[in-house]
Amino acid sequence: MVEIAAFCLYCILLAGCGENHSSRIVALAELAEASEIIVAPDQIEMPNGRLEMSSLLSRDLVPVGGCWQPDRTLRANIHIIAYATTNIPEDVSVKTLYVINDEKVWVTDLREESRLANFPSIDLSAGGGPKWGPDILVDVVVSVLDDSRERRFLRETEVSIEGDY
């Protein structure tokens, strides 16, 4: 529980609020990888352990100067953790985020925020997303290039988009 609270605090501090110019909203049916992302597993088995993901999606809805700012966009903080290993190999990378809201998908590049040596996790973020939520459930998928350079997908279902008030 303390680890989750620390991760949430870390995510709030990072905020991941920079605009991403490769960010786009597309119909799920238009994605070439749609058939793969909709059945992506919630863990990836690797030769040295398995990867799992935890996501925090939010929109900053805090009034500025007493006025509500409705144009604040979605941001994502992604925590990838490896189990049964002491670290995630350097040649494993997480590059693309897919946030699925019914038939619409926010596709964007992820920015790696931290990867500590001898610690089995990677923290990533993205900002400039759509104005979805708060208080809706979406699915989150990331693309992972494993140590053999094969692209695999990792999924977390029913993630709530939170509002920071």
N, C-alpha and C positions, 0 to 999 in steps of 0.2 A: 504494500500500500504506500509506503514511504517512497519507493521507486517511482510509482505512478505520479504522486504529488510532485516530486522533484522534476520529472519529465514535463508535467504540465506547466510548472513555473518556468522551466527552461524554454518551453515553447512560447509562452507569453512574452518572455524577455526578448527572444529572437524575433518574434512577430512575423517574420517572413512576408513583409508587406511591400517589398519592391515589385514594380511592374515587370512582367515577363513578356517580352515581345514575341515569343513563340507560342504564347497562350492562345487557344482558340476553343470555340464551342462548336461541336459537330453532332450530327445525328448518329446514333449508335450504328445504324445500318450502313453508314458511309465509311466506317472505319475498316480498313483491310484486316486488322487484327481483332475485330469484334467477336468472332467465334472463339478466339482464345481467351479474351479477357472476361467474357461472361461465365466461363467455366474454370477460371483460374483458381488454384487451391489456396488455402489459408496458411500453408507452409510449404517451403521448398526444401527437399532433401538434398544435401550437399555431401561430398565425400568426407568432409570433416565435421559434419553436424547438420543442423537444419536452421532455416531462416524463418522468422515470423515478423509480423508488422503490427504496429499500433499507430493510429492516426488521430490527429486533433485538427478538426476543421472549424473555422470560426469567421465571423464578421464583426468588425469593430463598430458597434452601434452607440458608443459613448458620445453624448452631445459635446460639441465644441463651442465654447462661448455661449452656452445655454441653448444652442440650436442643434436639432437632430440633423445628422448628415446622411441622407439616404443613399448616397452614391459609393459608400465604402464597400469594397469588393471582398470576395471570399479569399481566405488564405489557408494554407495547409502546412502542418508540421507532421512529418513522418519519422517514426522511430523504427529502425530495422534492428532486430536483435538475433544473434546466433546462439543456439543452445548446443551443448556438448562440445564446445570448442573455446579456446581462449581469445580468439580474434577472428575478424572477417578478413580474408586475404585481400591484399591491395588490388588485385586484378578482378575482384568482384565489384561491380558498380551498379548503382541504381540511377537511372537517367530520366524516365518519363513517368508522369502521374496521369491517371485517368480517374476522374470523379464522375460516376454514373448516376444521373438523376432521371429516372424513367428512361426515356429514349434519347435524352440529351447527354453529351459527354464533354466535360471540360478536360482538354488535353494540354499539358504544359510540361516544360522541362523542370526538373528539380535541381535545386542548388544544395550541394553538400555543405552542411554547417559544421559538423564535427565527426571525426573518426579517430579515436584514440588508440595508440599502439597498446597491444595486450588487453584490450577491452572489446568484448564481442558485440559492438553496436555501431550504427551509423545514424546520425540525425540529419534530416534533409528538410528543406522548406520550399514553398512556392507562394507567390502572391499574385494579385491582379486577376483573380478569378471572377466568375459570374456573381450576380447579386441574388444567389439562392439562399433560402433560409432567412432567419434561423429556425430552429426546431423542426427540421425535416430530416428524414433518413436517406442516405445515399450509400452507394458502394464505392470503395476506394481500391484501385488497382495500381501497382507499380510494375514497370519492366525492369528486370534484373539481368545484367550480363554476368553470367557465372565465370568461373576461372577457366573454362574451356571456350569462352566467348559465345556461348549459346544464349539466346534471349529466352528468358522464362518470365512468367507473370506470377505475382503474389497479390492476394486479394483479402480485403477485410470488408465484411458485409454489415449493413445497417449501422453506419456511422452517423451520428447526429451532428448536424451543423449547429454549432453553439453561437450564441450572441453575447458579445462582451458589452455589458450595459454600464 
